[in-house]
């Protein structure tokens, strides 16, 4: 189960740290780069990587949390359906994300039937076990959208429906790259999504925006190596897509998965929570799938929810700015005080892929660059004693 | 937080983390604190240590109590009976009271509980007592109706004597942190069982009475062990947070040095729970003056329960109350455990 040690080799990490420092100093000014993936942020936080980044390098997490960018009206649709008595199945994190007037968890507390599932296949099993209609509230990026598509193509019972809030990552990078005041000079692309789309999907983006994109894996060495390459490219003014995760990602991706994805979904414009309207950023079911599309099979009375105004706390939440990469949790007056995982105000504190939740999980301070390093003087005897015990 | 949750006791209030300490501070201390809280010759509830103590001549009489509930009652490596003896013996030992004068055993049983299971639990308690050179000398038995209690609850109390009281608040900058063996074994074994993880593993709880092991370490370096705590609920992270906070030092851990069984590491990555946060029932954390580390390690490793003892970190004057992890790739804070551990859901 453990990652192969070759991807967690501290000696190699030291070499990459030095290379990153050289690359950053060659640029000779402050550089900001963005990743768009909760798993990247988790690895960066878990391994304390920011403490080893050069001071002039700022690595920002962008809109990479699928739970966080699910828009309030989409959650409202699920909540409205649940309140109408339709059973909803969805991923655990989605249950607690607040919509305009409460979350699915609130609806559940009021008696609405909600099933937490780990996969779309499990939701189908729940549907098979009953005659009642079941709506799968489908969220996530192309990685989970492919799973939804495959299950629909494989055939589902007639009481199974999909409420799609799936999102497509490449278009939102265009939005972030064009945001006024953006400082982002390069992107780390998420390796798992790229296994499906292929690295070529970013080539038009690079051509349009003139910033480099490096596809990165999720082990600490993957991330460090990708950052070295990205900062070197920024220093040299190179504009290209580089695949630094070739053990999983090819240029053209998984053709079969792409075929299934576009056989079921079509991209349309729509809002990403807290960010903007993203052209082609939402994945909706194609007309051929109208029979399973909850939006076409049920009258969803969303307007009934909109009488409630958001609370004052919610108005102070800066999730949107955090997801756009123009603020960090440290800028939020609620972070770690009024907003904690037990009582989240914003989606970024609900989801295990949200920036706020990840920072909170790793002690609230993501960057220990200021910590004195000389205080670690362990005895050699201890060093021999440690490590894994088989 | 809604009013309803703020007004109710939740599971996290018993999970050994920040929420539990806050509840105790806000309620129990109010009720039980002596006036003044710190008195010569008495270590009371306000210390929130592993037990209380009363001075008797030139010695300290240490007193502690612990109630045990665990699902399932029998688990790989132990059962609720062994846990009940080890838990109380270890709380005494962590304060230096390695000579156990006597234990009590109060049992509350649900109607319908199999008598054979009770006998098996009591035999296991007897065996654990023998390992600790301790004896149960008083007891109490209650039976409640079906579903009024979950199978069986065991409370044990104990008294022990020590010439030198060891606190969990005694860490000083420069002290090294020693753990007496591999971490996360108990919690991961129980969690894997409880959540029905169909894993071909030989995960076993480490539950064991530690008083003879601790005595060996204390005798090897008299006065050089500055603090002790057993990292039970909340794991090593929770125990070190508490020790660092009470002692006014920071603790820097070196992740490479943490002794973790390969099996435990595997399950931990699978369920997304760091072994640092997982309960141990047969391990101790020791703060040791730098000059005494070699002697303490040698004494621990000569004992069957201490073969994997290791230095895992060091106390620093900066970042008081914080636990910092050096991952080999960088450094980060280790969060203070708050509530109960659940495997991640995605």
Interface residues (C-beta under 8 A of the other chain):
Chain A: X1 X2 X3 X8 X10 X13 X45 X46 X47 X48 X49 X50 X51 X52 X53 X91 X92 X93 X116 X118 X220 X224 X340 X341 X342 X343 X352 X360 X361 X362 X363 X364 X365 X366 X368 X371 X372 X373 X375 X376 X377 X378 X379 X381 X382 X383 X385 X386 X387 X388 X389 X390
Chain B: X1 X5 X12 X176 X182 X252 X254 X256 X257 X258 X259 X260 X261 X262 X265 X266 X267 X269 X270 X290 X293 X294 X297 X308 X309 X310 X311 X312 X313 X314 X316 X317 X318 X319 X322 X324 X325 X326 X327 X328 X329 X330 X331 X332 X333 X334 X335 X336 X338 X339 X344 X345 X346
